[in-house]
Amino acid sequence: MNRTPTWVARALGAALIVFLGAPVAMLIVAGRTGASALLHDAEFHAALLTTAATATGATIIGVVCGSPVAYLLARRHFRGRALLAAVIDIPLLIPHPVAGIAILLLLSRNTPFGNTLLNAGMHVVGSPAGIVAAMLFVSVPLYISAAREAFVKVDPAYERVARTLGAGPWRVIRRITVPLAARGLTSACVVMWSRAVSEFGAIVILAYNPKVVSVLSYDRFTTGGLPAALPVAATLMVLSFVPLSLLRALRYERDTETAL
């Protein structure tokens, strides 16, 4: 049997994995050189706190507002369903600076909606609220997609049985659907948070200050070159990569145990 196609496929796959993994590994290793200086870097500490707080805020908003949408897409078939799904996925397909410009058109003080927020005392552009808006826009599609898959995996029969026993729709979702989909929903939250942490393009349009870690790494690169940017960039890589990799490891371990 000719195994040439198999070896070619493996070689191409290995080359792709090296291409994806080598830059990550090199960045983390190179960033270790100046990592100790970050322990006493007040600007970095502020950016790290801002990043964690705004990413968490965006994730909470995404969970609260996106979960009903994900459930609707998982359980209902209606006219316009494909269009709704396409609208949700748009942020994944456009350049993120363009996404930032689009959000700016909605939330700047020169627009009716942005002016209304400003009159209510909420400053979006150049504030943590602007960072949250940018993070939410680019990352919530990932949450909705993953949450939808989590809801799809819950057998609707359990929900029907609960309703026949007198439970209302919200009680069924709270007591049956969400607990059964909890693992998938948790994964969706981690993916969204990691994506929010790594965002740059949309954030830099809406709020260069206060700086998040991604903007700080760019600022250090433009002012001090590669050596100044490496420790911050490596930290950002770890912030985005570690939670996601741990989650994937636990998921694959669980899948292996289930298969056995």
N, C-alpha and C positions, 0 to 999 in steps of 0.2 A: 504494500500500500504506500502510495506517495504521500509523505508527511510534510512536503515542502510548504503547502499553504498554511498548515498549522504552525510551523516554526516562523514563517513570515508574519503571521498574525500575532504570535507571541512577541516577536522582536519589535513590531510596530507598537504594540501595547506597552511593552517595557520602556520604549523610547518616550512615549507620551507620559508615562508615570514619572520618569526621570525629569522630563521637562517641567512637569507640574510641581514635583517635590523638591527638586534641587534649589530653585530660587528661595523657597520657604526656609529650607535648612541653612542655606548660606546666609540669609538675612539674619536669622536667629543667632547663628554662630558669630557673625561679624558684629552684631549689636551687643554682644556680651562685653566687648572691650570697654565701652563707656557706660555700661549699665549702673555701675556703682555711683557714678556722678548723679544719676537720677534720684538717688535717695535724699539728696539735699537740694533738689531742683524744685523751688516753689511753683514755678510756672507749670512744670510737668505735673505736679501734684494737683494743681487746680484743674488742669485739662483732664486728668484722669478721673477726678471726681465729677466734673461736668459730663464727661463721656458716659460714665456709669449711670449717673442720675437721669440724663436725658434718654439714653437707650432703654432704661427700665421704664421711664414714663411712656415712651412711645410703645413699648411692648404691652404695657397695661392697657393703654387706649386701644391697641390693635386687638387684644384678646376680648375686651368688653364689646367693641363695636364690630369686630370681624367674625367672632364666633357665630352670631345669628346668621350672617351672610353665608358662612361656610356650611352651616346646618341646612339653610335653604337650598343651596346648590346640591347638597348631598341627598336631600329627601324629596325635593319638589321638582317636577317637570312642568315648565310654564313657558309661554311665549316670551321671547327675549332673553332666555336663559343663557344662550351662547353669547349674545351681545354683552350681557352683564359680566360674564366670565372674561370676555375680551377686554372690557374696560378695566377690570381689576388687574389684568396682566400687563397693561400698557406700561406701567413704571419699570417693568423688567426689560422692556425692549428699547427704550429711548435712552440716549446719553444722559447721565445724571446731572451735568450742568444744565441741560435743557429742562430736566425735571425741576431743578431749582428755579429757573426762569419762569416756568409755568406756575409754580407755587407763588412766586413773587408777584405775578400778575393778579393772583387771587387775594393775597394777604397784605400787599403793600398799602401804605396809608393813602395812596392816590386812587384806590378802588373802593367802591361802596362797602364791600364786606370788610376790607381791611380798615377803612375809616370808622366803621361801626365798632370794631374791636378796639381801635385806638380810643374812641370816645368812652368806651366802657373801662378804660384803664389797662388794656392788654396790649403791650408792645410785642409784636411778633418779629419783625425784621431787626436783626442785631441783638437778639435776646435768646435765652434758653428755649422759649416757646418756638422760635423759628427753627432751632436745631431739632426739637421734637417733631415739628411738622415735616421737616426734610427727612428725618429718619423714618417716620411713620409712612410717608409716601413711598419710599423705595423698598421698605421691608415688609409691610403688611400683606402684599400679594403672596409672599412666601408663606406667611402664617395661614392665610385663608386657604391656599392650596393644600398645605399639609393637614390643616384641621378638617378640611372637607374629606380627605382620604381617611382620617381617623373616624369621622362620623359614618362614612360609607361602610367601614368594617364592622360597625355595630349592627347586629341582626335586628331589623325592624320588628321581628316577632316579639322580642322582649318588650318593646314599647307598646305594642298592641295588647299584650297580656296585661300590662300595668294599667292601661286605659280601661280594659274590661273589668278590672277590680276597683274602678272608681277614681283612679288618680287623674288629676288634671294635666293638661299639656306641659305646663311649666314644672310641675312636680315630677313628671315622667323624665323630662330632660335633666332635671337636677339630680334625681335619685337613680336613674337608670342609664341614660345616654352618656352623660358627662363622666361618671365613674368608669364605664366600660371603655370610653375613648380617652381616658386620662393619660395613658402612656403616649399616645399619638399627639395629644394636645400639648403635653410637656415638651415633646420633641419639636413641635411647631414653635413653641415659645422660645426655645433655645436657638433655633435657626433664625428666628426674627431678631432676637437680641444680638446675636453675633453679626448679623447683616447690618443692623443699626449701628453697632459699634464701629464697623469698618467704613461707614459712609463718609465720603469727602465732597464729591462734586456738587451735590445739591446743597449741602451745608454751607460751603464756601460762598455760594451765591446769596444765601439768606442771612448768614451770621458768621462773619469771619472772627468776630469776638462776641462772647467769650469763646476761647478756643477749646475745641475737643482735641483728642490725641491725633486724629488724622490731619487736622488743619495745622496743629503744632509741628508735626513731622514735616509737612510741606514748608512751613515757615522756617524751620531750622535748615532745611535743605537750600532754600533760596538765599538765606542770609549767611550760613556757615558751611555750606557744601555737604557732601556725602558723609564725612565723619561726624558732623553735628547731628545729622538726621538719623543715623543708623540706630542708636539706642532707643529712640522714641518709636521709630518704625518697627523695630523688633518687638517692642512691648505691645504695639498695636496688633502685630501678627499673632502674638501669644494670646492676647485678649479675644481675638476672633477665632483662633484655631483650637485652642485647648478645650473650651466647653463643647464645641461641636465634635471634636475627635473623641472625647470621652463618651459623649452621647452615642455616637456611632458604634464605639466599641461595646458598650452595654447592649445596644440593640442587636448587633451581630452575635454576641454571646447568647442572648436570649433566643434568637432565631435558631442557633445551633442546638441549644438545649431542647427547644420545641421539636426540631427535626429528629432528634434522637429519641 
